[in-house]
Amino acid sequence: MERISAAKARGVYKGRKPSIDAEILRLRREEQLGPAAIARWLGIGWASVYRLLGKQAAVSANRGADADQA
């Protein structure tokens, strides 16, 4: 655990990269699928889809707030 903590502090150990995020966003944008349909299509849990879409909504909202302040 100490070595992992030290690696994280150095920015070397970042964990696994997201592997399905781009596909979820593509299905949502291009195919106009809902979260449950995306989950069935990819064979993953619907909570994973909602988690990613929630993160994307927060990023989009922050971008809009930044533009309002400029």
N, C-alpha and C positions, 0 to 999 in steps of 0.2 A: 504494500500500500504506500509506503514511503516513496518508492521509486516512481510510482504512478503519479503521486502528488507533485514530485519534483519535475517530472516530465510535463505535466499540465502547467506548472508555473513557468516553464520555459516555452510553452506553446507548441511542444512537440506532439503531445498526446492529446488528440482532439476527439477521439471516438470514431465510430463508423460514419461514413458520409451517407446522407439520405439517398436512397436508391430509387424511390418511387415517386418523389415529389413532382418532378416534371411531368410524369405521365398522368398523375391526378389532375394537375392544372390543365393539361392539354385536353383531357376528356371533359372537364368542366367547361372549358372555353369553346372548343371546336365541336364537340359532340353534343353539347348542351345537356349532359347527364346530371342527375341529382346525386347527392352524396351516397345514398343507399345503392343506386345503380352502379356507381363507380366502384363501390366496395365489392359488389357481386362480380363485376367485370374483372377486377384484379385479384379476387380471392383473398381480400384482406378484411379486417374488421372495420365497421362503419365509424367507430370512434377514431381510428387512424385518419380517415378521410376528413372528418369534422375538425380534428386537431390541426391538420395542415391548412384547411380552408380558413380556420379561425386565425392562424398565424398570418396568412396572406391578407385577410381583411384588416388585421391590425397594421400591417406594413402599409397597405393602401391608405388607410385612414391617417397614418402619420405623414405620409407623403402629401396628402391633401392639406393637412394642418400646416406643414412647412410652407406650402405654396401660399396659403392665406396670410402667413406672417411676413412674407417677402414683399 
